[in-house]
Amino acid sequence: MSGGTNHLDPRTRMLLEAPIAPTLLRLALPNVLVMLAQAAVGLIETYFVGKLGTDALAGMALVFPVVMLMQMTSAGAMGGGIASAIARALGARRRDDADALVLHALVIAAVFALVFTVAVLGGGRWLYTRMGGTGGALEAAMVYSNWVFAGAVLVWMFNTLSAVIRGTGNMAVPANVTVLGALLLLPLSPLLIFGWGPLPGLGIAGGAVALLAYYLVGSLVLAAYLWSPKSLLRPSLKHIRYRWALFRDILRVGLVGTVSTVATNLAIGVTTALVGGFGTAAIAGYGTASRLEYLLVPLVFGFGAPLVAMVGTCMGAGQRERALRATWTGAGLAFVMTEAIGLWAAFFPHAWLSLFNSDPAMIEAGSAYLRVVGPLYGFFGLGLALYFASQGAGRLLWPVIGNIARLVVAVTGGWLALRWGGGLTAVFVAQGVALVVYGLINTWAIAGGAWFGRVGWPRSTTSLLRRLPSAGA
């Protein structure tokens, strides 16, 4: 790979030298805002679609795990691989490679977007039927799904460009674009769903069209910034030469992360199918309640994105002890935040669920989920933060194992609960246990040295690095 300049940008120097906790918090604040805004995009849609009735809400609940699979793959898994590759290149002072990685990332995004479009447009009805969709709920799901996935490339471009910019340590630009986009969506979504004056309402399709408009405008703004003099990176279409080594640098983290993302969404998708046996209202209740769990993903990503940049930059510069200290700091912050949200949801489930619908059966099913699983959300936040840190380190094997273990526990436990007549609550208990397993496996693996060699008993950062003096070079 090319060497580039030895000049160290002030933002890169900050990631390598500034105090860890204040730096993470300073970088996380705009990123948490951006993730809240991005989560608000989905919640705004759900709120207005909920006004169309329980069938429409259940239809969105059927599609939501698939939409989140695309979101989490593009922003979290492959986006993390992109941000990690750029951060490590900048940390190692390979500026030319960092610039070239931008166009490599956009090619990857285009290919993945095509895969999602073809797969879901072709197999959506089969999938949503297997998840328990029938009648009006299934038809609503198909309308919404076909619109969203026809424009999958817009979602992928937006999240890829955001990841590129975050990889430089710049969290403010993606934050500003996302927040302004959410403000635009607030009037646009109900306008397209319900219509106004001579403009006819599009129903549930209007929510999808508004969402795609948000991603289109956001992508154009991010691209304009990236190709402006204000950007740290200098991507160029002139004399571009694609290199497998740069594709591999992104994909070796992004593809492994995708396995983890698929496991997360498959767990919720299978649970939706299990819950589907209890009727449309139960699907709507679980789908609405589990949106809060999905909301935790972008919130933790608020800490996770700067954690990817800091850990990746430190690992690229050979500062392994600082990378580990940053990891535990970020994981602790994520645990506290997600546990607080989970406890609030467990004590006041009606406050969340009634935002979207007032159907008593929907409220009852959603409340059962939040009372059981909410108090365990801290373990989900812990495991997810350690996953993002592992992206920065380029070491994702154990976080993926942890997520697969979560999937096995959730699916097997839920199936056994139904087989033994345990009802909805027993299905939700299996989901809660699965979150604990996920968090503990990730903690044990990283504390035991998973980034630097064979995993052993958890130990302190200093003794771990002393035991593995030549690891991770």
Protein Blocks (a to p, Z undefined) as FASTA:
>chain_A
ZZbjabdcfklmmmmmmcfklmmmmmmmmmmmmmmmmmmmmmmmmmmmmmnojklmmmmm
mmmmmmmmmmmmmmmmmmmmmmmmmmmmmmnopaklmmmmmmmmmmmmmmmmmmmmmmmm
mmmmmmmmmnopahjllmmmmmmmmmmmmmmmmmmmmmmmmmmmmmnopaklmmmmmmmm
mmmmmmmmmmmmnopajbccebjmlmmmmmmmmmmmmmmmmmmmmmpmkbmbacdfehpa
cdfklmmmmmmmmmmmmmmmmmmmmmmmmmmmmmmmnojklmmmmmmmmmmmmmmmmmmm
mmmmmmmmmmmmmmmnopaklmmmmmmmmmmmmmmmmmmmmmmmmmmmmlmmmmmoccfk
lmmmmmmmmmmmmmmmmmmmmmmmmmmmmmmnopaklmmmmmmmmmmmmmmmmmmmmmno
nojmlmmmmmmmmmmmmmmmmmmmmmnopmnmccdddddfklmmmmmmmgoZZ
